Every structure is written in C-alpha cells, then in structure tokens.
C-alpha cells in the first residue's frame, strides 16, 4: 500500500494531531483527521475520555475530548456536523459542503460535476454490511503518484479521500483507508492450531434431507494433517461409516464431502484459493441430489450429483476429524447448519447470520472467553477441547 503525504489544509489543533498520530494509518489534513477520528477507534496513547456521541450522523459541535489531561471542547467547524450524506455517486463541486459521506450497498461509479478552482472536498466511503464493493472513478480524477485507489474493503470499513479541484481536473489522495469501526457485539471468534477442537453432539439432526453448511474462515498457512483442516465433521478419520466433512485444504480451497448414507463416496474441492489471511465465507448446499459449494457468495463447484442422503454417524466436531488427523489451522466464526438449501445461486454472505425455523445450529462464538460455545437455537452447545483449547480472538 503506497504512503500518501502532503498537507492540503493547515491549522489542525495540536490535540487532534496527537490523537491521530496513533491511528493505524497516518492522517495528514485537518479535515481528514477530524472525520477519521469520528469513524475509527484505534489504540490511543494516554488516557482518552470522550464526552458525546461518536455516531457520524450526530451533530458533534458540543463534543469534548480529554487526552493526557488536556481537554478540547467543541469540534472545529469543519467537523462531521456539516456533512452531506449522498444517495448516489454524484458530487457537485459547486455545492457548499466539506465532507460527503456514503455507505455502499453495491459497486459504485462516481460522477464529479462543475469545476470550481481551489475547491477541496472530503469523501468518506463506508462499506456496507457485506463489504467488497468497488469504486469506479471519473476519468478526470488524477491520483497522487498516478496510482488509482479502488478500495474494496471489508464490511463496515471506512475509507476517506481528499479531492482538490484545480479548475480543470480533480486531484485526489487517499488519507485513511480501511478503518474498522469499533466492535460492539459478537466481536470474537476462535483460533484453532492443530491440537484443539469443539465437540458438539451426535444425532440424526446433522443429516437432513436438504442441507446448508456455512462459516467464515481465515487462514494463511497449510493444513499439514493429510492436506485437510476440518472446519466441521460428522465422521471419523478413515471414513468407515457415513458422515460428512467441511474442510480447508492445504492448497487453500474449500472442500465438502464424505460418505453418504448408502456408503457411496462424495467429495468436491473448490478452485478458489482463500489461504490469504483474509476472511472468507464458505458454504455447501445439498438438495438430496446435487451438491454445490460457494466461496464469498459465488459458486465455486457443482452441481455435483450424489446418491443417498447425508450421513452423520459420528459426533459433530469443529476443528478436527476425530480418530487421527485433519486438524484445522486458522480462525473460524459464525458457523450455521440448516435443514434447507439457503442459496440456490450467488448471494451476499451475511457476517452475522440469524437463527430461524430452518436453522439446526448456529455458533457465533460471541462468548469471547470460557470453554463453551453456545448455539443460538439453544439446542446444541459445544465444549472447547484440546491442549490448549481453541483461543478466543477478534472476530471479523
């Protein structure tokens, strides 16, 4: 990621400089610094006290901050209190306003109109709940260093840009990319390191006639135990009895398969590599005949025909295939198993899925500590096992 510099605005208060100096990425301009502070929460030096709302839709002119014993009351007039919330990708440079904001729910093509020499605007782009939306910029927009910044961030991440109009072209620089807002609920996940697992329970509920398995995963290393890392399994190592396996392969692909109830074998490995250290959503659906897998809401394999129903002659486990191997190395979050085909085609994955009448089990790993993993349906709580047990880490 290139570094962007150059002050296009002056006069930022020293206290704001001190706060923003500890952010994840540097912020240089006064207006950008203020807006970035309002939408980001990172580790700060010293003791910080904030009085007032940090919600960007709230007028913040009466808010105060105290850092290191120094209090600053009232935000500068350039604060987010005067922001303009956009409903489309059009910015009119002749319109009065400093900060423009938009939350993306789809890819967007930007249109800039009406040159005004010397006009400077700030553009705050928040990714929607699914994330991954991209920005197509106007041809008249020039980027510092000639490199176009087309951020495609994770869900709810915030990016801020500063754009100067010189009268004939617009000059842009990225001032803060991919700021993650503070997590307020369901903020944890579990990291598996090859020697730990979660044990749930055993029963015919894990082999419904129609089926969806889905989860969020993050891993950047290989799966050394036979080339597979079990995300979830209802079979034992060797596959002598019916059961299914959802796994992360050594090549970083999603795998789903196992031994069907009639003892026929089924197994499909995807082609999309997701061993990049980023969060990815994986899903497998089975309608009684056809198996389809998805990565990040896009079909990866299938439909693959099978005979018989799903098998589940073993206890449901996360992170391991019992009996000798296939331990998972990576982070797991938001696992849901359903008795229906939830995705008949491409879809937008939800990071926080909910439990409904078709949900057999949903494990959000929101506890953040302890040795149990609750099921949102209240029926199939899991117990953390291994030495050490899976580690509680930050969720997506």
C-alpha positions in Angstrom: 0.0 0.0 0.0 1.6 3.3 -1.0 2.0 6.1 1.5 0.3 9.4 0.8 1.6 12.7 2.1 1.3 16.4 1.6 -0.8 18.8 3.7 -3.5 20.4 1.6 -5.1 22.1 4.6 -3.5 23.7 7.7 -4.4 24.7 11.2 -5.2 21.3 12.9 -5.4 21.6 16.6 -2.4 20.0 18.4 -4.6 17.7 20.4 -6.1 16.2 17.3 -2.6 15.7 15.9 -1.6 13.8 19.0 -4.6 11.6 18.8 -4.4 10.9 15.1 -0.6 10.1 15.3 -1.5 6.8 16.9 -4.0 5.7 14.3 -3.4 2.6 12.2 -2.6 4.7 9.1 -1.3 8.3 9.0 -3.8 11.1 8.5 -2.4 14.5 7.4 -5.1 17.0 6.7 -7.0 18.7 9.4 -10.4 17.9 7.9 -9.5 14.3 7.2 -8.1 14.0 10.7 -11.3 15.1 12.2 -13.6 12.8 10.1 -11.3 9.8 10.5 -11.4 10.2 14.3 -15.2 10.2 14.2 -15.4 6.9 12.4 -12.4 5.0 13.7 -11.4 3.6 17.1 -7.8 2.5 17.4 -5.3 2.2 20.3 -4.6 5.7 21.6 -1.6 6.9 23.7 -2.5 8.0 27.1 -5.9 8.2 28.8 -8.7 9.3 26.4 -12.1 10.5 27.6 -14.8 11.3 25.1 -18.0 13.2 26.0 -20.8 13.0 23.5 -21.8 10.7 20.6 -19.3 9.2 18.2 -22.1 8.4 15.7 -21.3 10.3 12.5 -24.9 11.1 11.9 -25.0 13.1 15.1 -24.0 16.8 15.3 -20.8 16.8 17.2 -20.2 20.5 17.8 -20.8 20.2 21.5 -18.5 17.2 22.0 -15.3 17.3 24.0 -12.2 15.2 24.3 -9.6 14.8 27.0 -6.2 13.2 26.4 -3.3 13.3 28.8 -5.1 15.8 31.0 -5.7 18.3 28.2 -9.4 19.0 27.3 -10.6 20.3 24.0 -14.2 21.4 23.9 -16.2 21.8 20.7 -15.0 20.3 17.5 -13.8 22.6 14.7 -16.4 24.0 12.4 -15.2 21.6 9.7 -16.4 18.6 11.8 -18.9 15.9 10.6 -21.8 18.0 11.9 -21.9 19.7 8.5 -21.6 16.5 6.4 -23.7 15.9 3.3 -25.0 12.3 3.0 -25.1 11.1 -0.6 -27.7 8.8 -2.0 -25.8 8.3 -5.3 -22.3 8.7 -6.6 -22.6 12.3 -7.8 -20.5 15.1 -6.2 -21.2 18.7 -7.4 -18.1 20.8 -6.6 -20.2 24.0 -6.8 -22.3 22.8 -3.8 -21.4 24.1 -0.4 -20.1 21.4 1.9 -16.8 19.9 3.1 -17.5 16.3 4.0 -19.5 14.0 1.8 -20.5 10.5 3.0 -22.0 7.4 1.5 -22.5 3.8 2.6 -22.0 1.3 -0.2 -24.6 -1.5 -0.8 -23.3 -2.2 -4.3 -20.4 -1.3 -6.6 -20.5 2.4 -7.5 -19.5 4.6 -10.4 -18.6 8.1 -9.3 -19.5 11.3 -11.3 -17.9 14.7 -10.5 -19.5 17.9 -11.9 -18.9 21.6 -12.0 -15.3 22.6 -11.7 -14.6 25.2 -9.0 -10.9 26.2 -8.8 -9.5 25.7 -5.3 -12.4 23.7 -4.0 -11.5 20.9 -1.6 -13.9 18.2 -0.5 -13.5 15.1 1.7 -15.2 11.9 0.6 -16.0 9.3 3.3 -16.9 5.8 1.9 -18.2 3.2 4.2 -18.5 -0.4 3.0 -22.0 -1.9 3.6 -22.6 -4.9 5.8 -21.3 -7.4 3.2 -18.3 -5.3 2.1 -16.2 -5.8 -1.0 -17.9 -3.1 -3.1 -15.6 -1.3 -5.5 -15.4 2.3 -6.7 -15.1 3.3 -10.4 -13.7 6.9 -10.5 -14.2 9.6 -13.1 -11.7 9.8 -15.9 -10.9 13.4 -14.9 -9.7 12.4 -11.5 -5.9 12.3 -11.1 -4.3 10.4 -8.3 -1.1 11.2 -6.4 1.7 9.2 -8.0 -0.6 8.1 -10.7 -1.9 5.1 -8.8 -5.7 4.7 -8.7 -7.0 3.7 -5.3 -10.0 1.5 -5.8 -10.5 0.3 -2.3 -12.6 -2.9 -1.9 -12.8 -3.1 1.9 -14.3 -5.5 4.4 -17.8 -4.9 5.7 -18.3 -1.6 7.5 -14.8 -0.5 7.0 -14.4 3.3 6.3 -12.0 5.0 3.8 -11.5 8.7 3.5 -10.3 10.6 0.4 -9.3 14.3 -0.1 -10.1 15.8 -3.5 -8.8 19.2 -4.8 -10.4 20.9 -7.9 -7.8 22.9 -9.8 -10.4 24.3 -12.2 -9.9 21.7 -15.0 -9.2 18.4 -13.2 -9.7 16.9 -9.8 -6.7 15.8 -7.8 -7.1 13.0 -5.2 -5.2 11.4 -2.4 -6.2 8.7 0.0 -6.0 9.9 3.5 -7.2 7.0 5.5 -8.1 3.5 4.1 -9.9 0.6 5.7 -10.6 2.0 9.1 -12.6 -0.6 11.1 -15.3 0.8 13.4 -15.3 -0.4 17.0 -17.0 -3.7 17.5 -20.0 -3.5 19.9 -21.4 -7.0 19.8 -20.5 -10.6 18.7 -16.8 -9.5 18.4 -15.0 -12.8 18.9 -14.0 -15.9 17.0 -12.0 -19.0 17.7 -8.5 -19.8 16.5 -7.5 -23.5 16.0 -3.9 -24.5 16.0 -4.0 -28.2 15.1 -4.3 -29.5 18.6 -7.7 -28.2 19.7 -11.4 -28.6 18.7 -15.0 -28.2 19.7 -17.2 -31.2 20.5 -21.0 -30.7 20.0 -23.2 -33.7 20.0 -24.4 -36.7 17.9 -27.7 -37.3 16.2 -29.8 -37.6 13.0 -30.3 -33.8 13.0 -26.9 -33.5 11.2 -28.1 -35.4 8.2 -31.3 -33.6 7.0 -32.8 -34.4 3.6 -31.8 -30.9 2.4 -28.8 -29.1 3.9 -26.6 -26.0 4.1 -23.3 -25.6 5.9 -21.7 -22.2 6.1 -19.0 -20.4 8.0 -16.5 -17.6 8.0 -12.9 -18.7 7.9 -9.4 -17.1 7.9 -6.1 -18.9 7.4 -2.8 -18.2 5.8 -1.0 -21.5 6.3 -1.2 -25.0 5.1 -3.2 -27.8 6.6 -0.4 -30.4 7.2 -2.5 -33.3 8.5 -3.2 -35.1 5.3 -3.7 -31.9 3.4 -7.1 -31.0 5.0 -8.1 -29.0 8.0 -11.6 -29.9 9.3 -13.9 -27.0 9.8 -16.7 -29.3 10.8 -17.2 -33.0 10.6 -19.7 -35.8 11.4 -17.4 -38.7 10.5 -14.3 -40.3 11.9 -10.8 -40.5 10.3 -10.8 -43.1 7.6 -14.5 -42.7 6.8 -15.6 -46.2 7.5 -19.1 -45.0 8.5 -21.3 -42.4 6.9 -20.6 -38.8 7.7 -19.7 -35.5 6.1 -16.6 -33.2 6.2 -16.3 -29.5 5.6 -12.6 -28.7 5.3 -9.9 -26.2 4.3 -7.4 -27.9 2.1 -3.6 -27.4 2.0 -4.0 -25.5 -1.3 -6.3 -23.1 0.5 -9.5 -24.4 -1.2 -12.9 -25.2 0.4 -13.8 -28.9 0.4 -17.0 -30.7 1.2 -17.7 -34.4 1.0 -17.8 -37.6 2.9 -19.6 -41.0 2.8 -23.3 -40.9 2.1 -25.9 -42.8 4.0 -25.8 -45.6 1.3 -22.0 -45.7 1.8 -21.2 -44.1 -1.6 -18.4 -41.6 -1.5 -18.7 -37.9 -2.4 -16.1 -35.2 -2.4 -15.6 -31.9 -4.2 -12.7 -29.5 -3.8 -13.1 -25.9 -4.9 -10.7 -23.9 -7.1 -10.7 -20.5 -5.4 -7.6 -20.1 -3.1 -8.6 -18.4 0.2 -5.4 -19.1 2.2 -4.5 -15.4 2.1 -5.0 -14.4 5.7 -8.3 -12.6 4.9 -11.8 -13.5 6.0 -13.8 -15.6 3.5 -17.3 -17.1 3.6 -17.7 -20.7 2.6 -20.9 -22.6 2.0 -22.1 -26.0 0.8 -25.7 -26.9 -0.1 -27.2 -30.3 -0.8 -30.8 -30.7 -2.2 -30.9 -34.5 -1.9 -29.2 -35.0 -5.3 -27.0 -32.0 -6.1 -24.0 -30.7 -4.1 -22.9 -27.1 -4.7 -20.2 -25.1 -2.9 -19.7 -21.4 -2.7 -16.9 -19.0 -1.7 -17.8 -15.5 -0.8 -21.2 -16.0 -2.2 -20.0 -17.1 -5.7 -20.5 -20.7 -6.9 -17.2 -22.5 -6.7 -18.1 -26.1 -7.6 -21.1 -28.1 -8.7 -23.7 -29.1 -9.1 -22.3 -32.5 -8.3 -24.7 -35.4 -8.3 -24.8 -37.9 -5.4 -26.9 -40.8 -4.4 -28.4 -41.3 -1.0 -28.7 -38.9 1.9 -26.0 -37.2 4.0 -24.5 -39.4 6.7 -23.8 -38.4 10.3 -22.9 -41.4 12.3 -20.4 -39.6 14.4 -20.4 -36.6 16.8 -20.3 -33.2 15.2 -16.9 -31.6 15.8 -15.3 -28.3 14.8 -11.6 -28.0 14.1 -10.8 -31.8 13.9 -11.8 -35.0 12.2 -11.6 -37.4 15.2 -9.5 -40.6 15.0 -6.2 -39.4 13.7 -6.0 -36.2 11.8 -7.3 -33.4 9.6 -6.9 -30.7 12.3 -7.7 -27.1 11.2 -5.1 -24.3 11.4 -6.9 -21.0 11.3 -9.8 -18.9 12.6 -13.4 -20.0 12.5 -16.5 -17.9 13.1 -20.3 -17.8 12.5 -20.9 -21.4 11.7 -24.5 -22.2 10.7 -26.0 -25.6 9.7 -29.5 -25.5 8.2 -32.1 -28.1 7.0 -32.8 -26.3 3.8 -30.9 -25.1 0.7 -30.4 -21.5 1.6 -28.6 -20.5 -1.5 -30.0 -21.6 -4.9 -27.4 -19.3 -6.6 -25.0 -16.4 -6.0 -25.7 -14.5 -2.8 -24.3 -11.8 -0.5 -23.0 -13.5 2.7 -24.2 -12.2 6.0 -21.5 -11.8 8.6 -24.0 -12.2 11.4 -26.5 -14.8 10.2 -29.5 -15.4 12.3 -31.3 -18.5 13.6 -34.7 -19.2 12.1 -37.1 -22.2 11.7 -34.6 -23.8 9.2 -31.6 -23.5 11.5 -30.4 -26.7 13.1 -27.4 -25.0 14.8 -25.7 -21.5 14.8 -22.5 -20.9 16.7 -21.5 -17.3 16.7 -18.6 -17.7 19.2 -19.6 -14.5 20.8 -18.7 -15.6 24.3 -15.2 -14.3 24.0 -13.9 -16.4 26.9 -14.6 -19.7 28.7 -14.8 -23.3 27.5 -18.2 -23.4 25.9 -19.6 -22.3 22.5 -23.3 -21.7 22.7 -25.8 -22.5 19.9 -28.2 -19.7 19.1 -31.1 -22.3 18.9 -30.3 -23.3 22.4 -30.1 -27.0 21.5 -26.5 -27.9 20.5 -23.9 -26.1 22.6 -20.3 -27.1 22.2 -17.4 -27.8 24.5 -13.9 -26.5 23.8 -11.3 -29.2 24.0 -7.6 -30.0 23.3 -4.5 -28.6 24.9 -4.6 -25.7 24.8 -8.3 -25.2 24.0 -9.1 -23.0 20.9 -8.0 -19.4 21.5 -10.6 -16.6 21.7 -9.6 -13.9 19.1 -11.2 -10.9 17.4 -13.9 -11.8 15.0 -14.4 -10.5 11.5 
